[in-house]
Amino acid sequence: MSKVAIIIGSRRTGNSHHLAKKMMEHFKKERIISNVIIPGNQKIFLCTGCMDCDINGKCDFKDDMEDNINKILESEALIFITPTRWNLLSGDLKIFMDRLNPLYTPKKLENKKMVAIAIGGKKKEEYSTEAAITSLGSFADSANMKLVFSYQFNECLQANDILEQEEEINKMMEELIKKVK
Ligand SMILES: Cc1cc2nc3c(=O)[nH]c(=O)nc-3n(C[C@H](O)[C@H](O)[C@H](O)COP(=O)(O)O)c2cc1C
């Protein structure tokens, strides 16, 4: 049975949360276990850049990243859902990514599957969510992960807007499941 981690870059009960909830329903039907991580609701210290983790593969901070890292290690695929912010990924996700650095030198992210999903208020033609996907893809690249699927939801400004796109979510999930299974 495969296991995935869904990492949500928004703190509000908004579009990213709604999408993650729908995703979990689809995964459950396929007997895929999903663990949700919402970095913004956790205690996560900012990376100081000391680089000790490059030597010993450990971070000195004692916070929620210990549990998060265990969840990441046991997942075959990491699914990042980001609200688009200034054409980029959310700050919560960037803080989370920086704290994954202890996994870099021991190559523990290498060859994991990565899924990048961006949600934004703007229209598709404005290429804003596309830029957010690019920033998630750059992380995957740098960590030597395999970006197996990406998707953009546009015109989702208010917290519940994505719920109007249920059919699109269902279609996307059909494709996504094929890639992470
Ligand atoms: C600080 C900030 C910056 C934003 N920048 C963008 C942007 O560059 N492009 C865009 O399409 N939407 C932008 N938005 C809108 C959010 O992406 C949109 O509301 C999204 O649905 C938020 O996801 P959530 O409901 O999961 O929080 C921004 C929102 C905030 C709060």
The ligand as an SDF file (V2000), in Angstrom:
LIG
                    3D

 31 33  0  0  0  0  0  0  0  0999 V2000
   -0.2090   37.9030    0.2620 C   0  0  0  0  0  0  0  0  0  0  0  0
   -0.9990   37.3270   -0.8560 C   0  0  0  0  0  0  0  0  0  0  0  0
   -0.4770   37.3390   -2.1320 C   0  0  0  0  0  0  0  0  0  0  0  0
   -1.2000   36.7920   -3.1860 C   0  0  0  0  0  0  0  0  0  0  0  0
   -0.6380   36.7980   -4.4410 N   0  0  0  0  0  0  0  0  0  0  0  0
   -1.2820   36.1940   -5.4660 C   0  0  0  0  0  0  0  0  0  0  0  0
   -0.6670   36.1060   -6.7550 C   0  0  0  0  0  0  0  0  0  0  0  0
    0.4470   36.5430   -6.9830 O   0  0  0  0  0  0  0  0  0  0  0  0
   -1.3640   35.4860   -7.7550 N   0  0  0  0  0  0  0  0  0  0  0  0
   -2.6090   34.9380   -7.5640 C   0  0  0  0  0  0  0  0  0  0  0  0
   -3.1710   34.3610   -8.5080 O   0  0  0  0  0  0  0  0  0  0  0  0
   -3.2220   35.0110   -6.3410 N   0  0  0  0  0  0  0  0  0  0  0  0
   -2.5860   35.6150   -5.2980 C   0  0  0  0  0  0  0  0  0  0  0  0
   -3.1720   35.6650   -4.0430 N   0  0  0  0  0  0  0  0  0  0  0  0
   -4.5060   35.0340   -3.8540 C   0  0  0  0  0  0  0  0  0  0  0  0
   -4.3890   33.6110   -3.3130 C   0  0  0  0  0  0  0  0  0  0  0  0
   -3.5090   32.8450   -4.0680 O   0  0  0  0  0  0  0  0  0  0  0  0
   -5.7620   32.9310   -3.3380 C   0  0  0  0  0  0  0  0  0  0  0  0
   -6.6590   33.6330   -2.5030 O   0  0  0  0  0  0  0  0  0  0  0  0
   -5.6940   31.4440   -2.9360 C   0  0  0  0  0  0  0  0  0  0  0  0
   -6.9330   30.8470   -3.1560 O   0  0  0  0  0  0  0  0  0  0  0  0
   -5.3130   31.2810   -1.4880 C   0  0  0  0  0  0  0  0  0  0  0  0
   -5.3460   29.9140   -1.1290 O   0  0  0  0  0  0  0  0  0  0  0  0
   -6.0560   29.4470    0.2160 P   0  0  0  0  0  0  0  0  0  0  0  0
   -7.5310   29.6920    0.0520 O   0  0  0  0  0  0  0  0  0  0  0  0
   -5.7280   28.0020    0.3300 O   0  0  0  0  0  0  0  0  0  0  0  0
   -5.4670   30.2730    1.3300 O   0  0  0  0  0  0  0  0  0  0  0  0
   -2.4700   36.2220   -2.9650 C   0  0  0  0  0  0  0  0  0  0  0  0
   -3.0020   36.2130   -1.6670 C   0  0  0  0  0  0  0  0  0  0  0  0
   -2.2790   36.7560   -0.6150 C   0  0  0  0  0  0  0  0  0  0  0  0
   -2.8560   36.7040    0.7670 C   0  0  0  0  0  0  0  0  0  0  0  0
  1  2  1  0
  2  3  1  0
  2 30  2  0
  3  4  2  0
  4  5  1  0
  4 28  1  0
  5  6  2  0
  6  7  1  0
  6 13  1  0
  7  8  2  0
  7  9  1  0
  9 10  1  0
 10 11  2  0
 10 12  1  0
 12 13  2  0
 13 14  1  0
 14 15  1  0
 14 28  1  0
 15 16  1  0
 16 17  1  0
 16 18  1  0
 18 19  1  0
 18 20  1  0
 20 21  1  0
 20 22  1  0
 22 23  1  0
 23 24  1  0
 24 25  2  0
 24 26  1  0
 24 27  1  0
 28 29  2  0
 29 30  1  0
 30 31  1  0
M  END
$$$$
